[in-house]
Amino acid sequence: MLRPALLLLLALAGPAWAGEKVAFFGITLLDSSLQTAELGQDPAELSRITMLEELVAERFAEGGYELLDLDPVADDLDRIVNPAKCYGCDTRMAAKLGADYALVGEVQKVSNLILSMNLQMRDASTGETVKGRVVDIRSNTDDSWRRGMSYILKTAFFKEEEG
């Protein structure tokens, strides 16, 4: 039987899932904006997707998760437009990699003023969502994108650590 003091120490030791394996399939940009339809893709937005992916990967690594190499499923991944909306292909690939969780995200641009982003973690064996959050952001800037994803990470994934 565990003593109350030991239980408290275990509870304060950090996130319950740290040390587990995560297959992070990146963040997909969904752009239905009139700006892009008329002017073409803004290279700054593609850079922001990379910025968000690096932010997420760094935060999960700092949180003690092991981010897996996706090379063994690269052929499967190349055929998928959006791993967040592929009828469970993300969790099947994660399971194939030996991951505990699949992690996927999206940024949906409606206009330069209205964007939505989400990050979802699903159990690789069941496909059930275990953590996730969707936020709307206003303004299409590096800072607004970074703040939006930081909020998701802080409030849905690492709230035990952030307080």
Backbone torsions as a table, in degrees:
resi	resn	phi	psi	omega
1	MET	NA	133.4	-179.3
2	LEU	-81.8	138.2	178.3
3	ARG	-76.2	151.1	-179.9
4	PRO	-55.2	-38.4	-179.8
5	ALA	-64.8	-38.7	178.4
6	LEU	-68.3	-40.0	176.5
7	LEU	-60.3	-42.1	178.5
8	LEU	-63.6	-42.7	179.5
9	LEU	-62.6	-43.1	178.2
10	LEU	-64.0	-37.9	179.9
11	ALA	-66.8	-32.0	-178.3
12	LEU	-89.8	-2.7	-173.4
13	ALA	-71.4	-11.0	179.5
14	GLY	130.5	-173.4	-176.6
15	PRO	-62.9	142.0	-176.9
16	ALA	-63.1	-25.9	-173.3
17	TRP	-100.2	-0.6	-179.9
18	ALA	-57.0	143.6	-178.8
19	GLY	93.3	-12.1	179.6
20	GLU	-84.6	165.0	-173.4
21	LYS	-94.1	133.7	-178.4
22	VAL	-125.2	131.7	171.0
23	ALA	-99.2	105.6	-179.2
24	PHE	-94.8	112.1	-175.6
25	PHE	-93.9	14.2	173.6
26	GLY	86.2	-172.2	-177.2
27	ILE	-123.7	130.7	-178.0
28	THR	-101.2	134.4	174.7
29	LEU	-91.2	120.7	175.4
30	LEU	-108.8	114.7	-171.6
31	ASP	-124.6	107.2	176.9
32	SER	-112.6	22.0	-174.2
33	SER	-78.0	150.9	175.6
34	LEU	-65.5	-36.0	179.7
35	GLN	-56.9	-48.0	-178.5
36	THR	-69.9	-38.2	178.9
37	ALA	-60.1	-38.4	-177.9
38	GLU	-88.7	-36.7	-172.0
39	LEU	-107.7	-10.6	-176.1
40	GLY	90.1	171.4	-176.9
41	GLN	-65.1	132.7	176.3
42	ASP	-82.1	116.4	179.9
43	PRO	-57.9	-27.4	179.0
44	ALA	-63.5	-34.0	179.4
45	GLU	-69.6	-37.3	176.5
46	LEU	-65.3	-37.5	175.1
47	SER	-65.3	-36.0	178.8
48	ARG	-67.6	-35.7	176.3
49	ILE	-60.9	-46.4	177.1
50	THR	-59.7	-43.0	178.6
51	MET	-58.6	-45.8	179.6
52	LEU	-64.6	-41.9	179.5
53	GLU	-61.8	-40.8	177.5
54	GLU	-66.4	-41.0	178.4
55	LEU	-60.5	-47.1	-179.9
56	VAL	-64.1	-48.4	-178.5
57	ALA	-60.4	-44.0	179.8
58	GLU	-63.5	-42.5	-177.3
59	ARG	-68.1	-38.6	177.6
60	PHE	-68.0	-40.4	176.6
61	ALA	-62.6	-44.0	177.0
62	GLU	-61.4	-32.8	-179.6
63	GLY	-77.7	-1.5	176.1
64	GLY	94.6	5.0	177.6
65	TYR	-80.2	149.5	173.8
66	GLU	-97.4	115.7	178.2
67	LEU	-88.4	124.2	-173.9
68	LEU	-85.6	151.8	174.7
69	ASP	-72.8	132.0	-177.1
70	LEU	-92.0	-1.2	-177.4
71	ASP	-52.6	-40.3	-179.8
72	PRO	-63.0	-18.2	178.1
73	VAL	-115.9	17.7	-176.1
74	ALA	-58.2	-41.1	179.6
75	ASP	-63.0	-42.9	177.6
76	ASP	-63.9	-45.8	-177.3
77	LEU	-63.5	-35.1	179.8
78	ASP	-63.3	-24.9	-178.9
79	ARG	-87.1	-3.1	-173.4
80	ILE	-107.0	127.2	179.0
81	VAL	-74.6	-44.2	-176.1
82	ASN	-141.5	102.0	-179.3
83	PRO	-60.2	-19.7	178.7
84	ALA	-77.3	-17.5	-177.6
85	LYS	-133.8	63.1	-177.1
86	CYS	-131.8	29.9	174.5
87	TYR	56.5	42.8	174.6
88	GLY	89.6	5.0	-179.9
89	CYS	-63.9	-29.4	179.5
90	ASP	-63.3	-44.9	-179.2
91	THR	-72.6	-32.6	176.9
92	ARG	-66.0	-43.1	177.5
93	MET	-66.0	-40.1	178.8
94	ALA	-61.1	-43.7	178.9
95	ALA	-63.3	-40.2	178.1
96	LYS	-60.4	-33.4	179.4
97	LEU	-81.2	-10.2	-176.6
98	GLY	85.4	19.6	-178.8
99	ALA	-81.7	154.0	171.9
100	ASP	-82.2	-31.8	-173.8
101	TYR	-140.0	149.9	168.5
102	ALA	-103.9	137.3	179.4
103	LEU	-124.4	124.5	-178.1
104	VAL	-137.4	152.1	178.3
105	GLY	-144.0	165.1	178.2
106	GLU	-145.3	148.4	165.3
107	VAL	-123.4	122.7	177.9
108	GLN	-108.6	120.3	178.8
109	LYS	-100.3	116.5	175.3
110	VAL	-91.5	-39.8	176.3
111	SER	-158.8	179.9	176.7
112	ASN	-68.3	-14.3	178.8
113	LEU	-98.8	-30.9	-172.8
114	ILE	-119.3	117.5	176.7
115	LEU	-136.8	153.8	177.6
116	SER	-132.0	141.0	176.7
117	MET	-134.3	151.2	177.7
118	ASN	-146.1	155.9	176.4
119	LEU	-140.2	127.9	-176.1
120	GLN	-129.9	134.4	174.7
121	MET	-113.3	125.0	-179.1
122	ARG	-119.4	145.2	176.0
123	ASP	-66.3	126.0	-175.6
124	ALA	-67.0	-26.7	-177.7
125	SER	-87.5	-27.7	-176.7
126	THR	-113.0	-21.1	-176.3
127	GLY	82.1	-2.7	-179.5
128	GLU	-71.7	138.4	175.0
129	THR	-72.7	126.4	-179.5
130	VAL	-105.1	-27.0	176.0
131	LYS	-151.5	150.2	176.8
132	GLY	173.2	163.6	178.6
133	ARG	-161.3	149.8	174.1
134	VAL	-122.8	134.4	175.3
135	VAL	-133.0	148.7	171.2
136	ASP	-99.3	140.0	176.9
137	ILE	-124.5	154.9	177.0
138	ARG	-117.9	132.2	-179.9
139	SER	96.1	135.4	-176.4
140	ASN	-105.6	72.0	-178.7
141	THR	-130.9	162.8	175.5
142	ASP	-54.5	-45.6	-176.3
143	ASP	-63.8	-44.3	-178.9
144	SER	-66.9	-38.7	178.0
145	TRP	-64.7	-46.3	179.9
146	ARG	-61.1	-44.4	179.0
147	ARG	-62.2	-42.1	179.9
148	GLY	-60.7	-48.5	-178.8
149	MET	-70.6	-36.1	177.4
150	SER	-61.9	-39.1	177.4
151	TYR	-62.8	-44.3	178.2
152	ILE	-59.3	-48.5	-178.2
153	LEU	-62.0	-43.0	-176.8
154	LYS	-69.7	-40.2	-171.9
155	THR	-94.5	-20.0	-176.9
156	ALA	-115.3	-29.2	-173.1
157	PHE	-109.7	-36.3	-174.2
158	PHE	-127.1	31.3	-177.7
159	LYS	-66.2	-25.7	177.8
160	GLU	-63.5	-35.4	-177.3
161	GLU	-85.3	-32.5	-172.7
162	GLU	-85.6	-19.9	179.0
163	GLY	90.7	NA	NA
